[in-house]
Amino acid sequence: MDKLKLGVIGAGRVGQIHIENIFTIPTIELVGIADANIAMIQEKYPTVKCYKTADELLAVEDIAAVCIFTSTDTHEELCLKAARAGKHIFCEKPLSMSLDEVKNIQILKEIKAQRVQIQIGFNRRFDTQFSEIKAKAIEQLPENLQVVKITSRDPDLLPHALIKRIGGLIFDFTMHDFDMARFIMGKNIQEVFVKGDTLIDPTLREIDDIDTLIAVLTFEDGSFGIIDNSRKAVYGYDQRLELFGSFGMFKAENISDSMVEAYSELDMTRKNPYPNFAQRYRQAYHAELVEFADSLIEGREVPVSGIDAIMAQRVAIAAEESLKTGKPIKINTEVPLI
Ligand SMILES: NC(=O)c1ccc[n+]([C@@H]2O[C@H](COP(=O)([O-])OP(=O)(O)OC[C@H]3O[C@@H](n4cnc5c(N)ncnc54)[C@H](O)[C@@H]3O)[C@@H](O)[C@H]2O)c1
């Protein structure tokens, strides 16, 4: 095959970003879109065949792979259905909101048994800055990588109704950082200690969520990670990363429309970072789907696996426990066999 025939399930906040990208990728042919809100997709995408249910789209034989961009509470069921229909899968992170790892591993085993692949939407791995730091990290001996420090702050609070469908701060947001920390260090996380609270919106307690979090990670070789999350940074979408070690430091700063710093007698100014994830990670969202299509067309393994989802989810589950108990929680670093 020289083009991947693709179906999309879910065209909400993130689905629409991906669909706009898909239109620009020459190796992908978008065959159909399914969304429970069929009127919305018919109006937005008049040139694409639209379906109201995932089942209708999965029944289209011509489709070789599907992207699951629906809310997290549907991922497990849709991944299973897609695999059973013989479709390769790109699934937005996280794989599920379940605290039951065994169930998730069963899903990955079923996907493997159906001889299809799954890629998880850890888009930040494809960001040019973070992948440059990853490339530099690979040049080092693992013991030289001592501390990874991630600042990840959203520009504003999410509606409670959306949080119920996609998960709270740890499962929806910090999940990215757990994956990024493991990706950059190339080591598994052995312990997590979390402090978190509602410093911005106390009503989040009503849905058992928080808006501010600090996590201290210990990797399997004793090196460390620090994650600093907030749901509301008034200056924009704050995404920074620092890798420190015996070699010195690699550091990725925020990006904005202009990186020029203006100095005057009184002060120095620079433009705010990009306002949201759609703009900050535009290139990364594009690159992850290009890689997904190229891997399937060339018969290679996709770059971000179901195992990566399990390893990040393990840390998220332990982080929830740490938040509730106030204690550091040990994490199994053994990679599961699928
Ligand atoms: N990688 C990232 O940076 C990133 C960013 C945002 C969201 N996400 C993830 O993407 C997923 C979607 O989040 P969102 O904010 O776009 O949610 P959303 O609620 O805005 O969109 C979900 C869409 O899926 C549709 N839908 C839901 N269940 C369906 C079903 N069973 N069949 C057909 N359509 C269905 C809804 O009608 C809606 O249009 C979540 O898992 C979230 O964690 C990832």
The ligand as an ORCA input file, in Angstrom:
! r2SCAN-3c Opt
* xyz 0 1
  N      -2.609     14.273     23.102
  C      -3.105     15.418     23.520
  O      -2.423     16.424     23.601
  C      -4.562     15.492     23.878
  C      -5.190     16.733     24.033
  C      -6.536     16.756     24.353
  C      -7.239     15.580     24.529
  N      -6.593     14.382     24.398
  C      -7.289     13.102     24.570
  O      -8.179     12.968     23.476
  C      -9.384     12.310     23.875
  C     -10.574     13.187     23.478
  O     -10.518     14.375     24.214
  P     -11.324     15.671     23.725
  O     -10.967     16.740     24.666
  O     -11.143     15.889     22.260
  O     -12.831     15.203     24.016
  P     -14.176     15.810     23.408
  O     -15.252     15.457     24.373
  O     -13.994     17.241     23.016
  O     -14.393     14.990     22.036
  C     -14.810     13.681     21.991
  C     -15.660     13.483     20.732
  O     -15.919     12.094     20.591
  C     -17.332     11.881     20.317
  N     -17.672     10.575     20.888
  C     -17.584     10.198     22.185
  N     -17.908      8.904     22.329
  C     -18.182      8.442     21.070
  C     -18.532      7.158     20.548
  N     -18.663      6.091     21.338
  N     -18.731      7.050     19.225
  C     -18.582      8.133     18.397
  N     -18.246      9.351     18.845
  C     -18.044      9.502     20.154
  C     -18.037     13.059     20.976
  O     -19.282     13.325     20.339
  C     -17.021     14.193     20.785
  O     -17.231     14.893     19.571
  C      -9.233     12.065     25.383
  O      -8.816     10.751     25.579
  C      -8.153     13.043     25.814
  O      -7.394     12.566     26.923
  C      -5.282     14.326     24.060
*
